[in-house]
């Protein structure tokens, strides 16, 4: 009897061992299948990403191949090329009524980032018919000034006021653009204690610097590495470097220090 009972126990243990082995084999097979499915899904996602169109770099505007800063600069250059009549019609095409005048005070100059609480308005179709470069932007009115704003960054990229469009026989603003490297070189060349002038005018492209304000030449290093600046002068006003065409004393470019 004892021998028979022992054999039964060995048979039961063997059966349990076989069941454990079968369960382990099933688990390993299930793990392999899960791993294979995961690898298949990863390969599928990678293939879909390769087929999908590349997303634009964050430093670029959707649908363009220009950095945002370069697009802003081009916008201002193109606007400066408008005739006096086109400039006048451009400003008058904006809707400037009491409902669109902001109650938030901010510096009405290029480069200012206005509060996101300020409501922006779509540029009217009549404006785009004259100047399509404003298509991707919005505008806001602060006192008598129309500020063109990048709706993504809330940065003022262009400024329109009565002074900018006043009739004049003076020549168009000399075209001046600087790369980021050139801008850094110019700004680094101005010592912190350089004399500053308080300019009582809007520092906008095309504004005229009064004859009483002294203009300065750029340092020799700047003139050598950025030859285009040999024909320009500058003045420092608070936190901005104002680059001026000396022949007619017209502002050609304003850089934030």
C-alpha positions, 0 to 999 in steps of 0.5 A: 500500500505504501509503495502504491501511495508513493508511486501515486505521489510521484505521478502527481508531482510529475504531472504538476511539474509537467503542467508548470512547464507547459504554463511556462512554455505558454508564457514564453510564447505569449511574451515572444508574440507580444514582443513581435507585435510591438516590434511590428507596430514600431516598424509601422509607425516608423514607416508612416513617419517616413511617408508623412511630410516633414513638419517645418522647423519651429524657427520657420513659418509654415509654408515658407523657407525663411526664418521669422526674423528675416520675414519681418525684415523683408516685410519692412523693406517691401513696405518702404518701397511703396509710393507715397500714394500707396502708403497713404491708401494703405493706412486709410484702409485700416479700420481705426475706430474706438472699438479697436483702440486698445486700453493697454499702454505699451511701447509702440515700436518694432520688437515690442512684445505686447501683452497677450490680453490685447485683442488683435484684429485681422488685417482688412482685405483692402489692405492686403490688396495693396500690401499682401505681405501683411497676410499672416499678421494681425493689427492693433491700434494704440492711440494714433498708431497702427501696430502690425503684430505677429499673432504667434509671438505678439511681437510688433513687426511694423508700425504705421503712424501719421508721421510714417506716411506724411507726404514728403519729397525725400528719397526712399529709405536706403535698404539695409539688412543685417544677418544675425552675426552682423547684428551681434558684431555691431551691438558688441562694438558699442561700449555700455557707456557710449553717449546716449541721446533722447530722441523725441520721435518715433524710432520707425523706419523712414523717420528723420533724425533732427540736425541737432543730433550728432551721428557717429561712425561705426568702429573700424572693425565693424566697417571692415567686416560689414562693408555696407555700414561704411555709408551709414552712421548711428546714434544710441537712444536708451536701449536702442541702436539707431542706424541712419543714412547720413545723406538725408538723416533717415532711419534705416534700421533700429536694433534693440540692445 
